[in-house]
Amino acid sequence: MTPVDAVVVLAAGEGTRMRSATPKVLHAIGGRTLLGHVLAAVAAVDAGQVAVVVGHGRDQVVPHVAECLPDAHTAVQSEQLGTGHATAVGLEQVEAKQGTVLVVMGDTPLLTARTLFELAAEHQTGRRAVTVLAARLADPTGYGRLVRDAAGQLVASVEERDASAEQRAITDVNTGVYAFDLGFLRTALTGLGTDNAQGEVYLPDVIALARSAGLPLGTGWVDDPREVEGVNDRVQLVALGAELNRRTLVAGMLAGATVVDPATTWVDVTVTVGRDVRLLPGVQLHGATVVSDGAVVGPDCTLTDVRVGAGASVVRTHGFGAVVGDGASVGPFSYLRPGTVLHAGGRIGTFVEVKNSHLGPGAKVPHLSYVGDAEIGAGTNIGAGTITANYDGVAKHRTTVGRHCRTGSDNVFVAPVTIGDGASTGAGAVIRRDVPPGALAVSGGPQRNHEGWTARRRPGTAQSAAAAGGHDEQADQQPDRDETMPS
């Protein structure tokens, strides 16, 4: 197939039915905006030039186009005067004068590169002036109808508002995706008028012009009409989002992953899922997340831009911008914040929050801890209830815990501080100074027992009775009255 010389993407509409301050084409499903999905399909076509026509909200749309497809040009349609006018504006950014140009709509997120390739091939094989991508719908409401003559040849595309009752009964519809001979299109656009119900310049009127000029024209067909379905309101946005997610999950399962409950599993198109992965109910995978072979994620996890290593397990966890190494385990009820790196065989356990920290191979933070701005060495175990006090009110500081350390429960590491390799810390220790390798650090004074304290300070309570050796079943069922603890 001869390469496509240009693609024009029409993305200037306001989308008033979205009832939103966000331009319609910037609403997102499946990890990309509507326009982002279209540009991803267009990019795969590898056209000579891509022009995106913007209008409403262009201050937001233009930088988004540059982010999605840096080589694309943008053209501003200051007034929305119809699809024909928008296409003419887009062609002003196309240098080629001859060849094949595709015109697509910017709000069709299920459109695939394969369909665009097939349309261009159909067009070029037939040496046509116009090839319109068609679909056959049981309910064609809202679409332009493709009118044919007695011989079945395409004559025109008529918008629903301008169609007769007989034409509205036609079920072959214009999807709004076209392949044109570029030279013909440039000339034809200058001959379009506004004699229609909306008083706009309609791109589909080019079909009738080609017919009148005796030029070859025809249709390509899309097997799945949902692929070219556009979004006009929130209802359609959600419906297409669900369909896109279904297709994404099906593709993943066919590639070797198991999705236990597709109804509660959401995976962006930008996510990579390996073979023999198991996604349990309630999983959401977003952004550039990668789940490597044999890993298990879920139930009830939300991971954004997280890399999960081969054979790892992540349970009931929220994670953002983190790395979980091969064979490591996370959760349940863990929170991985950006910059977290858990190396192979490591463990981040129950009710643990980790931020901007590296945990070496086999390192463990099993429960009830906060680790922020820290380096935890290989094989080290962090005791329950430990925190790194990384913020002094002005700046953040780092904590370094060496290899094969054993830290006690309820520790506070007041950064900046370093615990040497093989060192230990006692329960309840507040570590303010560096600990040498192999040392034991404690910070509490000797334990003191105040005999008879309960009898003196809490007389008449169930606690006092218990301390005296008495037993009152009725009192056992009642909480002690509030007492003020001594300072």
MARBASE-129588 format. One record per residue (C-alpha): residue in one letter; x, y, z. Coordinates in steps of 0.02 Angstrom, whole numbers, padded with zeros to 5 digits, always signed. Example, Ala and Ser with C-alpha at 12.3 -4.5 7.8 and 13.67 -1.06 7.14 Angstrom:
A+00615-00225+00390S+00684-00053+00357
//
This chain:
M+00000+00000+00000T+00059+00174-00042P+00091+00269+00120V-00042+00389+00184D+00018+00565+00148A-00083+00655+00281V-00215+00636+00416V-00332+00775+00472V-00410+00752+00644L-00564+00857+00680A-00563+00906+00864A-00632+01083+00870G-00808+01053+00937E-00867+01118+01105G-00967+00965+01157T-01103+01062+01245R-01196+00903+01295M-01049+00854+01405R-01098+00998+01522S-00915+01023+01565A-00779+01155+01576T-00664+01026+01500P-00663+01016+01309K-00753+00859+01253V-00602+00779+01170L-00502+00794+01332H-00620+00685+01433A-00532+00521+01470I-00570+00336+01470G-00451+00189+01484G-00298+00293+01524R-00307+00415+01379T-00415+00561+01326L-00537+00534+01183L-00418+00630+01071G-00270+00536+01141H-00346+00370+01087V-00374+00437+00911L-00198+00507+00899A-00126+00339+00956A-00217+00254+00811V-00162+00390+00690A+00020+00378+00748A+00022+00194+00701V-00026+00238+00523D+00139+00332+00507A+00068+00468+00395G+00177+00599+00314Q+00090+00738+00410V-00044+00748+00544A-00149+00905+00567V-00266+00921+00716V-00402+01052+00700V-00436+01135+00868G-00560+01266+00922H-00654+01262+01085G-00533+01252+01232R-00383+01260+01118D-00273+01327+01259Q-00293+01155+01336V-00305+01050+01178V-00149+01116+01089P-00024+01066+01227H-00112+00899+01243V-00087+00865+01058A+00097+00907+01077E+00110+00785+01222C+00022+00644+01129L+00097+00667+00956P+00241+00793+00956D+00258+00796+00766A+00076+00842+00737H+00026+01015+00679T-00123+01108+00751A-00241+01219+00653V-00363+01337+00736Q-00544+01342+00679S-00596+01505+00762E-00778+01484+00713Q-00859+01314+00706L-00935+01326+00532G-00950+01140+00498T-00844+00988+00458G-00805+01047+00281H-00738+01211+00346A-00640+01121+00482T-00560+01006+00354A-00510+01154+00246V-00429+01236+00398G-00335+01075+00435L-00271+01060+00257E-00188+01229+00275Q-00061+01139+00385V-00030+01000+00258E+00113+01028+00137A+00072+00884+00018K-00032+00929-00135Q-00064+00752-00200G-00087+00581-00124T-00204+00506+00007V-00272+00600+00155L-00377+00524+00294V-00503+00628+00390V-00556+00565+00561M-00656+00630+00708G-00569+00667+00873D-00701+00590+00986T-00698+00408+00928P-00590+00321+01060L-00613+00143+00997L-00548+00182+00822T-00402+00068+00777A-00252+00087+00665R-00302-00074+00577T-00465+00005+00519L-00372+00158+00454F-00248+00047+00361E-00388-00053+00282L-00483+00104+00231A-00329+00179+00149A-00292+00016+00059E-00472+00004-00006H-00462+00183-00066Q-00295+00166-00153T-00336-00001-00233G-00494+00073-00308R-00403+00232-00364R-00547+00333-00295A-00577+00516-00262V-00676+00476-00104T-00695+00323+00006V-00810+00340+00155L-00801+00219+00300A-00976+00146+00316A-01068+00044+00446R-01236-00044+00443L-01339-00008+00598A-01504-00077+00659D-01538+00096+00732P-01455+00230+00623T-01522+00377+00725G-01403+00523+00727Y-01296+00468+00580G-01290+00531+00401R-01368+00406+00279L-01275+00339+00127V-01388+00355-00024R-01361+00239-00173D-01433+00228-00347A-01528+00082-00422A-01363-00002-00465G-01304+00010-00285Q-01175+00144-00321L-01144+00278-00191V-01229+00442-00235A-01223+00552-00080S-01217+00561+00108V-01367+00651+00184E-01369+00715+00362E-01516+00656+00466R-01586+00832+00487D-01592+00853+00298A-01650+00677+00255S-01821+00630+00189A-01925+00497+00276E-01869+00372+00144Q-01686+00417+00169R-01701+00404+00357A-01753+00223+00336I-01581+00184+00262T-01472+00084+00382D-01305+00112+00293V-01224+00259+00382N-01077+00376+00362T-00960+00354+00511G-00870+00519+00482V-00706+00435+00434Y-00644+00460+00255A-00503+00431+00134F-00485+00565-00002D-00378+00600-00151L-00289+00753-00083G-00289+00854-00243F-00475+00824-00270L-00518+00866-00089R-00428+01034-00094T-00528+01084-00248A-00694+01012-00190L-00692+01103-00024T-00695+01270-00114G-00860+01221-00198L-00959+01175-00042G-01108+01281+00010T-01215+01298+00166D-01386+01251+00097N-01435+01135+00239A-01532+01134+00403Q-01384+01195+00506G-01315+01321+00382E-01144+01241+00394V-01013+01180+00270Y-01036+00991+00270L-00888+00881+00226P-01004+00738+00169D-01063+00850+00025V-00896+00814-00058I-00967+00642-00101A-01103+00716-00211L-00975+00831-00295A-00867+00681-00340R-01020+00590-00408S-01069+00740-00514A-00893+00750-00584G-00897+00566-00632L-00752+00524-00517P-00736+00352-00437L-00799+00341-00258G-00852+00203-00141T-00860+00136+00036G-00753+00040+00156W-00840-00056+00294V-00809-00069+00478D-00864-00235+00551D-00888-00169+00728P-00988-00006+00727R-00938+00034+00906E-00763+00064+00843V-00819+00225+00760E-00947+00278+00889G-00921+00455+00948V-00950+00532+01119N-01078+00670+01139D-01126+00657+01323R-01075+00577+01487V-01186+00426+01458Q-01094+00384+01297L-00927+00420+01380V-00960+00292+01517A-01031+00164+01395L-00879+00174+01281G-00764+00171+01432A-00841+00008+01488E-00828-00065+01314L-00647-00011+01298N-00608-00091+01466R-00694-00252+01413R-00589-00259+01255T-00430-00224+01354L-00467-00364+01477V-00510-00486+01339A-00347-00447+01250G-00252-00474+01413M-00336-00641+01447L-00304-00701+01270A-00121-00654+01297G-00109-00765+01451A-00171-00668+01603T-00315-00718+01717V-00445-00588+01763V-00549-00668+01899D-00691-00540+01897P-00695-00430+01741A-00845-00336+01810T-00739-00257+01948T-00571-00248+01858W-00516-00092+01764V-00356-00086+01663D-00296+00062+01560V-00239+00031+01381T-00068+00098+01433V-00042-00043+01559T+00065-00196+01523V+00011-00364+01597G+00120-00517+01578R+00082-00702+01561D+00012-00803+01706V-00032-00643+01798R-00186-00656+01910L-00292-00501+01934L-00413-00528+02078P-00577-00435+02105G-00575-00247+02134V-00411-00210+02042Q-00378-00046+01951L-00218-00028+01851H-00179+00143+01780G-00047+00241+01685A+00117+00155+01645T+00090+00012+01767V+00179-00151+01723V+00132-00317+01802S+00263-00448+01761D+00241-00634+01730G+00167-00736+01871A+00125-00590+01985V-00038-00583+02084V-00125-00416+02110G-00279-00396+02219P-00404-00405+02282D-00443-00219+02300C-00287-00133+02232T-00265+00032+02142L-00095+00048+02059T-00040+00196+01954D+00130+00197+01867V+00186+00049+01973R+00303-00089+01916V+00263-00259+01992G+00400-00388+01972A+00384-00569+01919G+00303-00680+02049A+00266-00535+02165S+00106-00517+02268V+00014-00354+02298V-00142-00361+02408R-00264-00221+02455T-00139-00085+02414H-00138+00091+02344G+00020+00130+02248F+00087+00273+02143G+00255+00284+02056A+00328+00134+02148V+00427-00023+02107V+00392-00195+02182G+00533-00317+02148D+00526-00497+02091G+00452-00612+02222A+00415-00469+02341S+00252-00451+02437V+00150-00298+02481G-00004-00279+02591P-00136-00296+02643F-00179-00113+02676S-00014-00039+02617Y+00016+00132+02539L+00158+00149+02415R+00199+00328+02374P+00312+00393+02234G+00494+00343+02244T+00461+00180+02337V+00574+00038+02278L+00552-00132+02359H+00686-00249+02296A+00672-00435+02263G+00603-00542+02403G+00562-00392+02512R+00405-00364+02614I+00296-00212+02648G+00157-00269+02761T-00004-00221+02846F-00040-00036+02874V+00130+00020+02811E+00160+00181+02716V+00321+00202+02616K+00378+00357+02524N+00537+00395+02426S+00629+00249+02504H+00730+00099+02446L+00711-00068+02533G+00850-00189+02490P+00832-00372+02440G+00742-00469+02575A+00712-00315+02683K+00548-00315+02781V+00434-00182+02855P+00296-00301+02912H+00169-00191+03001L+00107-00024+03068S+00252+00083+03008Y+00295+00240+02910V+00456+00239+02809G+00493+00401+02719D+00655+00461+02637A+00750+00307+02693E+00873+00174+02636I+00840+00004+02714G+00978-00124+02686A+00964-00302+02624G+00893-00427+02748T+00846-00296+02877N+00686-00313+02981I+00600-00155+03041G+00499-00179+03201A+00313-00145+03214G+00257+00033+03244T+00418+00111+03181I+00426+00281+03097T+00561+00382+03013A+00543+00561+03074N+00603+00635+02910Y+00539+00814+02922D+00608+00945+03042G+00478+01075+02998V+00587+01153+02863A+00674+01016+02764K+00666+00829+02734H+00810+00718+02791R+00857+00538+02756T+00871+00387+02868T+00993+00248+02825V+00974+00076+02903G+01111-00046+02856R+01110-00228+02805H+01038-00365+02916C+00985-00248+03055R+00851-00291+03183T+00758-00140+03246G+00640-00148+03394S+00454-00112+03396D+00393+00067+03415N+00556+00148+03361V+00575+00327+03300F+00723+00365+03187V+00752+00553+03194A+00833+00594+03027P+00966+00621+02975V+01029+00464+03058T+01122+00306+03008I+01108+00133+03086G+01259+00028+03040D+01259-00146+02965G+01208-00285+03084A+01152-00164+03220S+00999-00180+03332T+00887-00058+03424G+00782-00087+03578A+00593-00077+03589G+00528+00100+03605A+00695+00177+03561V+00708+00354+03494I+00865+00354+03387R+00939+00528+03369R+01122+00482+03342D+01209+00363+03224V+01223+00182+03281P+01388+00093+03243P+01385-00074+03150G+01344-00219+03265A+01291-00108+03411L+01132-00114+03513A+01051+00057+03536V+00926+00091+03676S+00859+00257+03734G+00735+00224+03876G+00784+00233+04060P+00765+00091+04183Q+00588+00029+04212R+00509+00089+04375N+00357+00004+04457H+00248+00109+04573E+00170-00019+04689G-00011+00011+04741W-00038+00149+04612T-00207+00080+04552A-00280+00069+04728R-00224+00246+04768R-00274+00330+04606R-00423+00228+04544P-00517+00168+04696G-00689+00093+04667T-00656+00043+04488A-00657-00130+04409Q-00471-00106+04380S-00443-00076+04566A-00547-00229+04612A-00451-00337+04491A-00286-00274+04561A-00343-00324+04736G-00384-00499+04677G-00573-00479+04676H-00690-00536+04539D-00855-00451+04493E-00939-00521+04335Q-01057-00372+04324A-00911-00252+04334D-00823-00352+04198Q-00964-00306+04079Q-00947-00118+04111P-00807-00004+04056D-00711+00090+04190R-00764+00270+04213D-00645+00394+04135E-00496+00438+04243T-00363+00568+04220M-00194+00487+04197P-00048+00563+04291S+00075+00663+04190
//
